[in-house]
Amino acid sequence: MEKAIVAKNITKKYKLYHGTKERLLDLVTPKSYGEDFYALADVSFEAEKGDVVGFIGINGSGKSTLSNIVAGIVPETSGTIEINGQASLIAVASGLKGDLTGRDNIELKCLMLGFSKDEIKKLEPQIIEFSELDNFIDQPVKSYSSGMKSRLGFAISVNVDPDILIIDEALSVGDKAFAEKSLDKMKEFKKMGKTMIFVSHSIGQMKQFCEKILWLEYGMVKDFGTVEEVMPKYERFLKEYKKMSKEEREAYKHDALQEQQKVLMA
């Protein structure tokens, strides 16, 4: 099978600053200011063409950071990622300009993807129809609810027909009917053999839709395999995690971050 995504040893480091002064000093002086924060540490995985891979993990595990790297929105600090085809990210407000109207955002995003004015003119009605935004399409996006932004982003992404579709929590906002319609569209893409990355807290959606699961924990790969292999382990973990006290969760996080340091130093 042909590989759609090959991620090798992906690490993403951010700097956390205690105020603007530290940030400015870090820019203009040789001394290092701020605290290093690793959103991802030595993450590797592969997806073949037609694979539907779910990213799972508790909040802060690095799912969205990895999605953004796969989509080409955020660069990795180290490691390599090969993408075979055009990737499109669907996340709430991803790539949307708040001061522009919904219609203007459609044109801008399509132009950035290399579509001509004539092609955009043909695509626009079906994007607007899918989004169900009606008269709101000519209002500034900053006036939209998170659900409306998600609808617009989803409608643009699925109608430009990408090779790799990355859906990051985009179905967790808005109404159930639109989520069902979106899932149907994703099933259509699945039948067409498109590669998809699906990020969701809904275990039901993951089981229904994905074939493989990448379980991330504090920026590291905890497990990667089929839904049948990985999901039962994750569900058992979640059950235990939910029972933990605040102190127990902090201790668990501390141990995981210690493990992360070992991975980074290896």
DAVENRA-V22633 format. One record per residue. N is the residue number from 1. RES is the residue in one small letter. PSI is psi in radians with two decimals (NA if undefined). Layout:
[[N,RES,PSI] [N,RES,PSI]]
This chain:
[[1,m,2.56] [2,e,2.39] [3,k,2.35] [4,a,-0.67] [5,i,2.25] [6,v,1.86] [7,a,2.19] [8,k,2.10] [9,n,0.80] [10,i,2.15] [11,t,2.40] [12,k,2.06] [13,k,2.36] [14,y,2.80] [15,k,2.30] [16,l,2.16] [17,y,2.59] [18,h,1.26] [19,g,2.94] [20,t,-0.58] [21,k,-0.81] [22,e,-0.74] [23,r,-0.80] [24,l,-0.73] [25,l,-0.63] [26,d,-0.52] [27,l,-0.65] [28,v,-0.16] [29,t,2.69] [30,p,-0.42] [31,k,2.48] [32,s,2.19] [33,y,2.85] [34,g,2.92] [35,e,2.31] [36,d,2.32] [37,f,2.17] [38,y,1.88] [39,a,-0.52] [40,l,2.51] [41,a,1.85] [42,d,0.89] [43,v,2.21] [44,s,2.39] [45,f,2.81] [46,e,2.56] [47,a,2.27] [48,e,2.81] [49,k,2.27] [50,g,-0.12] [51,d,2.55] [52,v,1.89] [53,v,2.21] [54,g,2.34] [55,f,2.13] [56,i,2.87] [57,g,2.71] [58,i,2.95] [59,n,2.39] [60,g,0.19] [61,s,-0.24] [62,g,0.17] [63,k,-0.87] [64,s,-0.63] [65,t,-0.80] [66,l,-0.68] [67,s,-0.77] [68,n,-0.59] [69,i,-0.77] [70,v,-0.66] [71,a,-0.17] [72,g,0.26] [73,i,-0.65] [74,v,2.34] [75,p,2.58] [76,e,2.62] [77,t,-0.73] [78,s,2.94] [79,g,3.14] [80,t,2.60] [81,i,2.24] [82,e,2.21] [83,i,2.14] [84,n,1.55] [85,g,3.11] [86,q,2.22] [87,a,2.49] [88,s,2.21] [89,l,2.30] [90,i,1.89] [91,a,2.80] [92,v,2.09] [93,a,0.22] [94,s,2.08] [95,g,0.14] [96,l,2.43] [97,k,2.06] [98,g,-0.59] [99,d,-0.31] [100,l,2.74] [101,t,2.94] [102,g,-0.75] [103,r,-0.76] [104,d,-0.64] [105,n,-0.65] [106,i,-0.85] [107,e,-0.80] [108,l,-0.83] [109,k,-0.69] [110,c,-0.67] [111,l,-0.72] [112,m,-0.48] [113,l,0.01] [114,g,0.22] [115,f,2.57] [116,s,2.92] [117,k,-0.70] [118,d,-0.71] [119,e,-0.68] [120,i,-0.68] [121,k,-0.64] [122,k,-0.65] [123,l,-0.59] [124,e,-0.85] [125,p,-0.70] [126,q,-0.54] [127,i,-0.81] [128,i,-0.73] [129,e,-0.77] [130,f,-0.66] [131,s,-0.41] [132,e,0.52] [133,l,-0.27] [134,d,-2.13] [135,n,-0.34] [136,f,-0.26] [137,i,-0.43] [138,d,0.28] [139,q,2.67] [140,p,2.44] [141,v,-0.46] [142,k,-0.30] [143,s,-0.05] [144,y,2.64] [145,s,2.92] [146,s,-0.61] [147,g,-0.70] [148,m,-0.71] [149,k,-0.74] [150,s,-0.72] [151,r,-0.81] [152,l,-0.82] [153,g,-0.74] [154,f,-0.79] [155,a,-0.73] [156,i,-0.89] [157,s,-0.76] [158,v,-0.43] [159,n,-0.24] [160,v,-0.01] [161,d,1.06] [162,p,2.85] [163,d,-0.64] [164,i,2.16] [165,l,2.22] [166,i,2.02] [167,i,1.91] [168,d,1.69] [169,e,0.32] [170,a,-0.32] [171,l,0.06] [172,s,-0.15] [173,v,2.73] [174,g,-3.00] [175,d,2.82] [176,k,-0.64] [177,a,-0.73] [178,f,-0.65] [179,a,-0.72] [180,e,-0.74] [181,k,-0.71] [182,s,-0.72] [183,l,-0.66] [184,d,-0.71] [185,k,-0.68] [186,m,-0.64] [187,k,-0.65] [188,e,-0.80] [189,f,-0.68] [190,k,-0.75] [191,k,-0.53] [192,m,-0.08] [193,g,0.39] [194,k,2.65] [195,t,2.39] [196,m,2.49] [197,i,2.26] [198,f,2.06] [199,v,2.09] [200,s,2.63] [201,h,-0.08] [202,s,1.85] [203,i,-0.61] [204,g,-0.82] [205,q,-0.71] [206,m,-0.83] [207,k,-0.65] [208,q,-0.58] [209,f,-0.58] [210,c,2.75] [211,e,-0.60] [212,k,2.68] [213,i,2.27] [214,l,1.98] [215,w,2.01] [216,l,2.49] [217,e,2.00] [218,y,0.84] [219,g,0.00] [220,m,2.72] [221,v,2.03] [222,k,-0.70] [223,d,2.67] [224,f,2.18] [225,g,-2.80] [226,t,2.81] [227,v,-0.75] [228,e,-0.57] [229,e,-0.81] [230,v,-0.72] [231,m,-0.71] [232,p,-0.66] [233,k,-0.73] [234,y,-0.70] [235,e,-0.67] [236,r,-0.74] [237,f,-0.83] [238,l,-0.70] [239,k,-0.78] [240,e,-0.73] [241,y,-0.71] [242,k,-0.44] [243,k,-0.29] [244,m,2.52] [245,s,2.97] [246,k,-0.75] [247,e,-0.72] [248,e,-0.67] [249,r,-0.69] [250,e,-0.72] [251,a,-0.70] [252,y,-0.77] [253,k,-0.76] [254,h,-0.79] [255,d,-0.69] [256,a,-0.71] [257,l,-0.54] [258,q,-0.72] [259,e,-0.67] [260,q,-0.74] [261,q,-0.68] [262,k,-0.73] [263,v,-0.77] [264,l,-0.52] [265,m,-0.23] [266,a,NA]]
